[in-house]
Amino acid sequence: MNNESQQVVNAVIDGKAIQAPPSLSVIQALWHAGYPRVKGVGCLEGVCGSCRVLVRRKDESAVNIELGCQTLVEEGMQVMFLVFPNPTHHHYRLSHIQNSWDLHAQFHRIFPEAANCRHCGGCTRGCPKGIDVEKGVELASAGRFKEAGELFVECIMCNICMTGCAEEIAPNHVGLFARRVTAYFHSRPSNLIHRLEQIRKGELRIEEDKDE
């Protein structure tokens, strides 16, 4: 009975009481308890299935948002899977963006809410991959798409960052856009694009040299 493989913990997942070894993830614990696997979906298909879960641990009042595939089951743990729709309001074709000079303006047309970031840090705290999500949105909003895209390299599109955003920004889709346009346009220097956008919006005063 001292064999670790025979030890189990008790947890509640989606209202179902289960027993499973503590070496299993939340997803694996469900399978171990006899609940069926759904083939052809998520990681069983080769891509992230966004197994977003609310987790409350024993003797803790805090509720955290985590990924069920990365969270090990614990004694007394309560877990609830999150289900929410993906954003549908961001539609664009890279071929419809004429050139990289127009890129910054098009970004704000596609993601107008990105400029409303409150810098509350909710998206960054929720990210299971440790990405500085808020910084990525800030960089993209400033036209620094290459730098923003590099921050989102580890993004698995789980959409957890969306749940922590009061302005309904989809930071992961902002990051995906940044990565796409950087590759598509081999974008001109971000500082140059940013300056051109400031000029276009009248935020930067240009004084001509009057010397002959």
C-alpha beads as a LAMMPS data file, in Angstrom:
LAMMPS data file: protein, C-alpha beads

212 atoms
211 bonds

1 atom types
1 bond types

-500.0 500.0 xlo xhi
-500.0 500.0 ylo yhi
-500.0 500.0 zlo zhi

Masses

1 110.0

Atoms # bond

1 1 1 0.000 0.000 0.000
2 1 1 3.014 2.300 0.232
3 1 1 3.584 2.037 -3.494
4 1 1 3.114 5.502 -5.012
5 1 1 1.280 4.030 -7.995
6 1 1 -1.457 2.799 -5.635
7 1 1 -1.964 6.133 -3.899
8 1 1 -4.945 8.181 -4.991
9 1 1 -6.407 11.585 -4.189
10 1 1 -10.032 12.658 -4.073
11 1 1 -11.148 15.599 -6.205
12 1 1 -14.306 17.037 -7.737
13 1 1 -14.212 17.824 -11.462
14 1 1 -17.270 19.407 -13.084
15 1 1 -19.319 18.258 -10.106
16 1 1 -18.141 14.648 -10.384
17 1 1 -16.274 13.040 -7.478
18 1 1 -13.250 11.153 -8.809
19 1 1 -10.220 9.321 -7.467
20 1 1 -6.902 9.338 -9.305
21 1 1 -3.140 9.140 -8.686
22 1 1 -1.611 12.564 -7.892
23 1 1 0.806 12.163 -10.806
24 1 1 -2.038 12.706 -13.317
25 1 1 -3.245 15.962 -14.803
26 1 1 -6.877 17.017 -14.465
27 1 1 -7.581 15.700 -17.979
28 1 1 -5.839 12.392 -17.285
29 1 1 -7.656 12.079 -13.962
30 1 1 -10.996 12.192 -15.770
31 1 1 -9.862 9.488 -18.166
32 1 1 -8.536 7.424 -15.251
33 1 1 -11.952 7.700 -13.586
34 1 1 -13.576 6.175 -16.663
35 1 1 -14.832 9.217 -18.527
36 1 1 -14.401 8.821 -22.311
37 1 1 -11.768 10.516 -24.424
38 1 1 -13.101 12.532 -27.346
39 1 1 -10.783 11.791 -30.239
40 1 1 -10.094 14.314 -32.998
41 1 1 -10.364 17.299 -30.638
42 1 1 -7.663 19.513 -29.177
43 1 1 -4.372 17.944 -28.180
44 1 1 -5.626 14.517 -29.290
45 1 1 -5.735 16.049 -32.766
46 1 1 -2.293 17.635 -32.448
47 1 1 -3.203 21.187 -31.378
48 1 1 -4.117 22.808 -28.058
49 1 1 -7.678 22.082 -27.029
50 1 1 -7.794 25.035 -24.666
51 1 1 -8.777 22.954 -21.615
52 1 1 -9.383 26.038 -19.506
53 1 1 -10.389 25.281 -15.936
54 1 1 -11.301 27.115 -12.747
55 1 1 -9.359 25.594 -9.862
56 1 1 -9.898 25.884 -6.121
57 1 1 -7.452 23.972 -3.948
58 1 1 -8.138 22.500 -0.532
59 1 1 -8.186 25.031 2.302
60 1 1 -7.834 27.942 -0.183
61 1 1 -10.484 30.522 -1.016
62 1 1 -8.789 31.736 -4.200
63 1 1 -9.995 30.501 -7.582
64 1 1 -7.403 30.343 -10.361
65 1 1 -7.697 29.934 -14.122
66 1 1 -5.376 27.209 -15.382
67 1 1 -5.037 24.587 -18.114
68 1 1 -6.351 21.124 -17.310
69 1 1 -3.538 19.422 -19.204
70 1 1 -0.848 21.148 -17.106
71 1 1 -2.522 21.071 -13.692
72 1 1 -1.908 17.990 -11.526
73 1 1 -4.873 16.709 -9.559
74 1 1 -4.625 17.236 -5.781
75 1 1 -6.462 16.055 -2.703
76 1 1 -9.592 18.126 -2.111
77 1 1 -9.239 20.044 -5.395
78 1 1 -12.374 21.426 -7.053
79 1 1 -12.242 21.945 -10.815
80 1 1 -14.720 23.396 -13.300
81 1 1 -14.101 23.507 -17.035
82 1 1 -14.630 26.876 -18.714
83 1 1 -16.534 27.079 -21.966
84 1 1 -16.828 30.385 -23.782
85 1 1 -16.948 31.397 -27.450
86 1 1 -13.966 32.608 -29.418
87 1 1 -14.076 36.197 -30.703
88 1 1 -15.676 36.562 -34.105
89 1 1 -15.356 40.307 -34.647
90 1 1 -11.778 40.366 -35.969
91 1 1 -11.892 39.738 -39.688
92 1 1 -9.050 40.572 -42.053
93 1 1 -7.053 39.342 -45.009
94 1 1 -3.395 40.254 -45.216
95 1 1 -3.757 40.590 -48.977
96 1 1 -6.243 43.423 -48.398
97 1 1 -3.611 45.484 -46.556
98 1 1 -1.917 47.373 -49.363
99 1 1 1.542 47.723 -47.876
100 1 1 3.431 47.965 -44.599
101 1 1 3.115 51.749 -44.583
102 1 1 -0.621 51.291 -44.030
103 1 1 -0.169 48.496 -41.500
104 1 1 -0.466 50.493 -38.272
105 1 1 -3.696 52.202 -39.318
106 1 1 -5.171 48.875 -40.424
107 1 1 -4.282 47.293 -37.095
108 1 1 -6.351 49.887 -35.230
109 1 1 -9.209 49.403 -37.682
110 1 1 -9.194 45.645 -37.028
111 1 1 -8.477 45.847 -33.271
112 1 1 -9.916 49.238 -32.191
113 1 1 -10.297 48.021 -28.596
114 1 1 -6.535 47.440 -28.265
115 1 1 -5.999 51.165 -27.686
116 1 1 -8.307 51.001 -24.636
117 1 1 -6.033 48.743 -22.560
118 1 1 -6.320 49.687 -18.866
119 1 1 -2.921 48.156 -18.001
120 1 1 -4.519 46.147 -15.201
121 1 1 -2.296 43.124 -15.858
122 1 1 -5.151 40.612 -15.774
123 1 1 -4.185 39.070 -19.107
124 1 1 -0.560 38.606 -18.073
125 1 1 -1.463 37.056 -14.704
126 1 1 -3.782 34.575 -16.381
127 1 1 -1.350 33.396 -19.076
128 1 1 -0.288 29.789 -18.396
129 1 1 2.821 30.229 -20.551
130 1 1 4.200 33.219 -18.635
131 1 1 3.917 35.624 -21.576
132 1 1 3.968 39.366 -20.863
133 1 1 0.645 39.679 -22.671
134 1 1 -0.064 43.276 -21.715
135 1 1 3.332 44.380 -23.056
136 1 1 2.637 42.568 -26.325
137 1 1 -0.630 44.449 -26.813
138 1 1 1.132 47.726 -25.985
139 1 1 3.867 47.043 -28.544
140 1 1 1.382 46.109 -31.257
141 1 1 -0.687 49.226 -30.565
142 1 1 2.474 51.281 -31.076
143 1 1 3.160 49.599 -34.427
144 1 1 6.062 47.529 -33.117
145 1 1 4.740 44.293 -34.599
146 1 1 8.004 42.365 -34.790
147 1 1 8.686 42.862 -31.079
148 1 1 5.078 42.066 -30.185
149 1 1 5.134 38.901 -32.266
150 1 1 8.315 37.693 -30.583
151 1 1 6.617 37.938 -27.184
152 1 1 3.774 35.694 -28.358
153 1 1 5.920 32.892 -29.797
154 1 1 4.909 30.521 -26.953
155 1 1 1.183 31.415 -27.189
156 1 1 -1.066 28.356 -27.489
157 1 1 -4.261 30.362 -28.224
158 1 1 -6.021 29.117 -25.078
159 1 1 -7.969 32.420 -24.814
160 1 1 -7.448 32.671 -21.036
161 1 1 -6.062 36.200 -21.495
162 1 1 -9.456 37.220 -22.883
163 1 1 -11.227 36.297 -19.664
164 1 1 -9.092 38.734 -17.692
165 1 1 -9.700 41.721 -20.003
166 1 1 -12.336 44.280 -19.015
167 1 1 -12.080 45.931 -22.440
168 1 1 -12.775 42.655 -24.290
169 1 1 -9.435 42.771 -26.081
170 1 1 -8.344 39.461 -27.603
171 1 1 -4.607 39.732 -26.819
172 1 1 -3.727 36.337 -28.295
173 1 1 -5.293 37.357 -31.620
174 1 1 -3.344 40.627 -31.453
175 1 1 -0.183 38.550 -31.039
176 1 1 -1.128 36.261 -33.909
177 1 1 -1.744 39.284 -36.153
178 1 1 1.662 40.712 -35.193
179 1 1 3.415 37.461 -36.095
180 1 1 1.551 37.133 -39.368
181 1 1 2.169 40.639 -40.640
182 1 1 5.842 40.554 -39.664
183 1 1 6.346 37.491 -41.834
184 1 1 4.053 38.704 -44.626
185 1 1 5.491 42.172 -45.075
186 1 1 9.057 41.747 -43.794
187 1 1 7.983 44.887 -42.040
188 1 1 9.906 48.169 -42.206
189 1 1 11.544 49.341 -38.949
190 1 1 8.894 49.690 -36.260
191 1 1 10.194 53.077 -35.078
192 1 1 9.813 54.450 -38.616
193 1 1 6.247 53.141 -38.944
194 1 1 5.408 54.597 -35.524
195 1 1 6.759 58.021 -36.504
196 1 1 4.802 57.978 -39.780
197 1 1 1.632 57.128 -37.872
198 1 1 2.246 60.042 -35.489
199 1 1 2.641 62.365 -38.471
200 1 1 -0.518 61.013 -40.103
201 1 1 -2.517 61.631 -36.915
202 1 1 -1.042 65.097 -36.408
203 1 1 0.687 64.139 -33.165
204 1 1 4.179 65.046 -34.374
205 1 1 4.997 68.573 -35.534
206 1 1 7.399 68.804 -38.444
207 1 1 9.384 72.045 -38.818
208 1 1 11.008 72.672 -42.168
209 1 1 14.520 74.038 -42.353
210 1 1 14.199 77.552 -43.756
211 1 1 17.920 78.117 -44.164
212 1 1 18.977 78.603 -47.778

Bonds

1 1 1 2
2 1 2 3
3 1 3 4
4 1 4 5
5 1 5 6
6 1 6 7
7 1 7 8
8 1 8 9
9 1 9 10
10 1 10 11
11 1 11 12
12 1 12 13
13 1 13 14
14 1 14 15
15 1 15 16
16 1 16 17
17 1 17 18
18 1 18 19
19 1 19 20
20 1 20 21
21 1 21 22
22 1 22 23
23 1 23 24
24 1 24 25
25 1 25 26
26 1 26 27
27 1 27 28
28 1 28 29
29 1 29 30
30 1 30 31
31 1 31 32
32 1 32 33
33 1 33 34
34 1 34 35
35 1 35 36
36 1 36 37
37 1 37 38
38 1 38 39
39 1 39 40
40 1 40 41
41 1 41 42
42 1 42 43
43 1 43 44
44 1 44 45
45 1 45 46
46 1 46 47
47 1 47 48
48 1 48 49
49 1 49 50
50 1 50 51
51 1 51 52
52 1 52 53
53 1 53 54
54 1 54 55
55 1 55 56
56 1 56 57
57 1 57 58
58 1 58 59
59 1 59 60
60 1 60 61
61 1 61 62
62 1 62 63
63 1 63 64
64 1 64 65
65 1 65 66
66 1 66 67
67 1 67 68
68 1 68 69
69 1 69 70
70 1 70 71
71 1 71 72
72 1 72 73
73 1 73 74
74 1 74 75
75 1 75 76
76 1 76 77
77 1 77 78
78 1 78 79
79 1 79 80
80 1 80 81
81 1 81 82
82 1 82 83
83 1 83 84
84 1 84 85
85 1 85 86
86 1 86 87
87 1 87 88
88 1 88 89
89 1 89 90
90 1 90 91
91 1 91 92
92 1 92 93
93 1 93 94
94 1 94 95
95 1 95 96
96 1 96 97
97 1 97 98
98 1 98 99
99 1 99 100
100 1 100 101
101 1 101 102
102 1 102 103
103 1 103 104
104 1 104 105
105 1 105 106
106 1 106 107
107 1 107 108
108 1 108 109
109 1 109 110
110 1 110 111
111 1 111 112
112 1 112 113
113 1 113 114
114 1 114 115
115 1 115 116
116 1 116 117
117 1 117 118
118 1 118 119
119 1 119 120
120 1 120 121
121 1 121 122
122 1 122 123
123 1 123 124
124 1 124 125
125 1 125 126
126 1 126 127
127 1 127 128
128 1 128 129
129 1 129 130
130 1 130 131
131 1 131 132
132 1 132 133
133 1 133 134
134 1 134 135
135 1 135 136
136 1 136 137
137 1 137 138
138 1 138 139
139 1 139 140
140 1 140 141
141 1 141 142
142 1 142 143
143 1 143 144
144 1 144 145
145 1 145 146
146 1 146 147
147 1 147 148
148 1 148 149
149 1 149 150
150 1 150 151
151 1 151 152
152 1 152 153
153 1 153 154
154 1 154 155
155 1 155 156
156 1 156 157
157 1 157 158
158 1 158 159
159 1 159 160
160 1 160 161
161 1 161 162
162 1 162 163
163 1 163 164
164 1 164 165
165 1 165 166
166 1 166 167
167 1 167 168
168 1 168 169
169 1 169 170
170 1 170 171
171 1 171 172
172 1 172 173
173 1 173 174
174 1 174 175
175 1 175 176
176 1 176 177
177 1 177 178
178 1 178 179
179 1 179 180
180 1 180 181
181 1 181 182
182 1 182 183
183 1 183 184
184 1 184 185
185 1 185 186
186 1 186 187
187 1 187 188
188 1 188 189
189 1 189 190
190 1 190 191
191 1 191 192
192 1 192 193
193 1 193 194
194 1 194 195
195 1 195 196
196 1 196 197
197 1 197 198
198 1 198 199
199 1 199 200
200 1 200 201
201 1 201 202
202 1 202 203
203 1 203 204
204 1 204 205
205 1 205 206
206 1 206 207
207 1 207 208
208 1 208 209
209 1 209 210
210 1 210 211
211 1 211 212
